[in-house]
Amino acid sequence: MYDVIIIGAGISGTTLARELSRYKLSVAVLEKEYDIATEATMANSAIVHSGHDPLPGTLKATFNIKGSRMYPKMSEELDIPYMPCGGMVVATSKEEEKTINELYQRGLTNRLSEDEIAILTREEILKMEPNISDHVISALHVPTTAVTFPWEAAIANMENAMDNGVELFLETKVTGITKDTHFTLETTQGEFHTRVVVNATGVYADQVQNMFVPADFEINVRRGEYYVLDRDVYEINSVIYPVPTDKGKGVIITPQYHGNVLLGPTSEEVPIKDMSKTTPSGLEYIKAHAKNSVKNIPYDKVIRSFAGGRASSSTHDFVIDDVKDSGFINIAGIESPGLTAAPAIAEHVTNNLISKHVTLTSNPDFNPYRKKVPRLDEMSQEERNELVAKDKRFGRIICRCETVTEGEIVDAINRNCGARSIVGVKNRVRAGAGRCQGGFCQTEVIRILAEQLDIDYTDVNYRKTGSHILKSRTKGD
Ligand SMILES: Cc1cc2nc3c(=O)[nH]c(=O)nc-3n(C[C@H](O)[C@H](O)[C@H](O)COP(=O)(O)OP(=O)(O)OC[C@H]3O[C@@H](n4cnc5c(N)ncnc54)[C@H](O)[C@@H]3O)c2cc1C
């Protein structure tokens, strides 16, 4: 019997798992996929929003600001990439200038301080952003905006939670929920028993609550499509937002921690099965709208496109509640700014909802720090030499585009919540994330996975069970 079972290992489930590991509780995370963070947490803009945008009084507004203020400490403790770059909402007409003035007031109402929000003139913008569009006349500046690396944020939280005693069950899909004295969860891997259940299942959250009692909210999926530019090919220093509309924040130009730039997202309601598909019309929409904010976009340097599904609630806000005080707790409808808000939601759910059902006694062995990740491209030559002297595999480059060594891949496989597939390696250390998209390094990644997991080359999965790249041997050993 567990004290708490969290269903879903996106950023909501994994930050909660870590938060709960501060206490003497038995906690498990059940995830239906082969790896964690494969849905909304995998496909988003990676922005730690400042909090200027959500409507005052909403859960989104409350947890956005709190979460954004928690990110620097969480990133430092867990060694998560974090780039405080600032953001600006750009106005291209007098009408849009009115909206940025309203957003300025909204930011203050949401509790940004006066030095965390300002209006910039075109001349001030140009000093910071040489590629700003000729149409832009002024901007709302939010310097506390930052960029993280979303799936590493989830992976780091899960790893630290596991280091502190939480259990993770992958490929374990919850299919039924009943309660008598406690909850029984039916899953594809058998039954689990628990005192408290947390539903952090993204676009499936209404369906998962319906397994227990009918949900009084519905989740609609709004797909967002993106282009990715190669690293270091386009100068954008801050997150450039257009003026928001009732469809959302619009096509944003976002510098990424590793030097790429994201263009997107779009916003379109789709069935769940289509949420990860890109479309010609969506990508054309990005081109048509990005040019209002910035110029000189090098579309010949696009290396990839992708799409993700927002879990948009019919209540138009996050759904964070303890259903009928039963111990079935929702972290649902977590669309943007859910990545930003996650650590604050985790703290709130633990202290104010879960605490009503189980006693929170501090875990004296809790260690908030994750073992540092060896990132050779961020090290000095002396530091690299020292590492190579200890282990030659740190001197062998596997991914040339992103300069990733064998030692880094081996490390990513052998941690708690480590990589088990080619995509798992890419998501942890970026081998295959660069301009050749794995064309050069994939065979080497297969070799390393096979060696480290002690399996045959033909048993190495691309993304999930059975997704083998190599089908059979053509020659003897
Ligand atoms: C296009 C787009 C752009 C965004 N940009 C930003 C941004 O820049 N900044 C920001 O703050 N937020 C942003 N967001 C929002 C943010 O990405 C999400 O709020 C956040 O990732 C939601 O995390 P989650 O853990 O709630 O859901 P998810 O990441 O979707 O995780 C849910 C998990 O539950 C699992 N699951 C589902 N059903 C079951 C089941 N029956 N049994 C077991 N497991 C199950 C899934 O496999 C999945 O792993 C964006 C979202 C999108 C889609």
The ligand as an SDF file (V2000), in Angstrom:
LIG
                    3D

 53 58  0  0  0  0  0  0  0  0999 V2000
    2.5060   24.0470  -27.5690 C   0  0  0  0  0  0  0  0  0  0  0  0
    2.7170   24.2730  -26.1010 C   0  0  0  0  0  0  0  0  0  0  0  0
    3.5020   25.3320  -25.6520 C   0  0  0  0  0  0  0  0  0  0  0  0
    3.6870   25.5500  -24.2850 C   0  0  0  0  0  0  0  0  0  0  0  0
    4.5810   26.4860  -23.8490 N   0  0  0  0  0  0  0  0  0  0  0  0
    4.7790   26.6540  -22.5210 C   0  0  0  0  0  0  0  0  0  0  0  0
    5.7690   27.5660  -22.0440 C   0  0  0  0  0  0  0  0  0  0  0  0
    6.5470   28.1290  -22.8150 O   0  0  0  0  0  0  0  0  0  0  0  0
    5.8670   27.7770  -20.7040 N   0  0  0  0  0  0  0  0  0  0  0  0
    5.0370   27.1500  -19.8180 C   0  0  0  0  0  0  0  0  0  0  0  0
    5.1340   27.4380  -18.6260 O   0  0  0  0  0  0  0  0  0  0  0  0
    4.1530   26.2120  -20.2350 N   0  0  0  0  0  0  0  0  0  0  0  0
    4.0240   25.9490  -21.5630 C   0  0  0  0  0  0  0  0  0  0  0  0
    3.1590   25.0000  -22.0020 N   0  0  0  0  0  0  0  0  0  0  0  0
    2.4180   24.2300  -21.0230 C   0  0  0  0  0  0  0  0  0  0  0  0
    3.2490   23.0920  -20.4380 C   0  0  0  0  0  0  0  0  0  0  0  0
    3.9810   22.4280  -21.4420 O   0  0  0  0  0  0  0  0  0  0  0  0
    2.2870   22.1300  -19.7720 C   0  0  0  0  0  0  0  0  0  0  0  0
    1.5000   22.8660  -18.8720 O   0  0  0  0  0  0  0  0  0  0  0  0
    2.9920   21.0400  -18.9760 C   0  0  0  0  0  0  0  0  0  0  0  0
    3.9870   20.4110  -19.7290 O   0  0  0  0  0  0  0  0  0  0  0  0
    1.9340   20.0320  -18.5300 C   0  0  0  0  0  0  0  0  0  0  0  0
    2.5960   19.0120  -17.8340 O   0  0  0  0  0  0  0  0  0  0  0  0
    1.7490   17.8000  -17.2380 P   0  0  0  0  0  0  0  0  0  0  0  0
    2.6970   17.0060  -16.4560 O   0  0  0  0  0  0  0  0  0  0  0  0
    0.5340   18.3410  -16.5530 O   0  0  0  0  0  0  0  0  0  0  0  0
    1.2190   17.0120  -18.5260 O   0  0  0  0  0  0  0  0  0  0  0  0
    2.0230   16.0660  -19.5470 P   0  0  0  0  0  0  0  0  0  0  0  0
    3.3980   16.5340  -19.7720 O   0  0  0  0  0  0  0  0  0  0  0  0
    1.1490   15.9100  -20.7380 O   0  0  0  0  0  0  0  0  0  0  0  0
    2.1260   14.6930  -18.7670 O   0  0  0  0  0  0  0  0  0  0  0  0
    1.0170   13.8500  -18.5540 C   0  0  0  0  0  0  0  0  0  0  0  0
    1.5540   12.4340  -18.4110 C   0  0  0  0  0  0  0  0  0  0  0  0
    0.5160   11.5680  -18.0100 O   0  0  0  0  0  0  0  0  0  0  0  0
    0.7100   10.3170  -18.6700 C   0  0  0  0  0  0  0  0  0  0  0  0
   -0.5680    9.6000  -18.6670 N   0  0  0  0  0  0  0  0  0  0  0  0
   -1.7210    9.9680  -19.2680 C   0  0  0  0  0  0  0  0  0  0  0  0
   -2.6980    9.0520  -19.0340 N   0  0  0  0  0  0  0  0  0  0  0  0
   -2.1500    8.0930  -18.2570 C   0  0  0  0  0  0  0  0  0  0  0  0
   -2.6550    6.8820  -17.6950 C   0  0  0  0  0  0  0  0  0  0  0  0
   -3.9250    6.4770  -17.8640 N   0  0  0  0  0  0  0  0  0  0  0  0
   -1.8020    6.1110  -16.9470 N   0  0  0  0  0  0  0  0  0  0  0  0
   -0.4890    6.4850  -16.7550 C   0  0  0  0  0  0  0  0  0  0  0  0
    0.0220    7.6200  -17.2980 N   0  0  0  0  0  0  0  0  0  0  0  0
   -0.7880    8.4220  -18.0240 C   0  0  0  0  0  0  0  0  0  0  0  0
    1.1690   10.7400  -20.0670 C   0  0  0  0  0  0  0  0  0  0  0  0
    1.7880    9.6900  -20.7760 O   0  0  0  0  0  0  0  0  0  0  0  0
    2.0980   11.8830  -19.7420 C   0  0  0  0  0  0  0  0  0  0  0  0
    3.4260   11.4640  -19.5660 O   0  0  0  0  0  0  0  0  0  0  0  0
    3.0010   24.7330  -23.3670 C   0  0  0  0  0  0  0  0  0  0  0  0
    2.2370   23.6400  -23.8220 C   0  0  0  0  0  0  0  0  0  0  0  0
    2.1350   23.3840  -25.1710 C   0  0  0  0  0  0  0  0  0  0  0  0
    1.4270   22.1580  -25.6250 C   0  0  0  0  0  0  0  0  0  0  0  0
  1  2  1  0
  2  3  1  0
  2 52  2  0
  3  4  2  0
  4  5  1  0
  4 50  1  0
  5  6  2  0
  6  7  1  0
  6 13  1  0
  7  8  2  0
  7  9  1  0
  9 10  1  0
 10 11  2  0
 10 12  1  0
 12 13  2  0
 13 14  1  0
 14 15  1  0
 14 50  1  0
 15 16  1  0
 16 17  1  0
 16 18  1  0
 18 19  1  0
 18 20  1  0
 20 21  1  0
 20 22  1  0
 22 23  1  0
 23 24  1  0
 24 25  2  0
 24 26  1  0
 24 27  1  0
 27 28  1  0
 28 29  2  0
 28 30  1  0
 28 31  1  0
 31 32  1  0
 32 33  1  0
 33 34  1  0
 33 48  1  0
 34 35  1  0
 35 36  1  0
 35 46  1  0
 36 37  1  0
 36 45  1  0
 37 38  2  0
 38 39  1  0
 39 40  1  0
 39 45  2  0
 40 41  1  0
 40 42  2  0
 42 43  1  0
 43 44  2  0
 44 45  1  0
 46 47  1  0
 46 48  1  0
 48 49  1  0
 50 51  2  0
 51 52  1  0
 52 53  1  0
M  END
$$$$
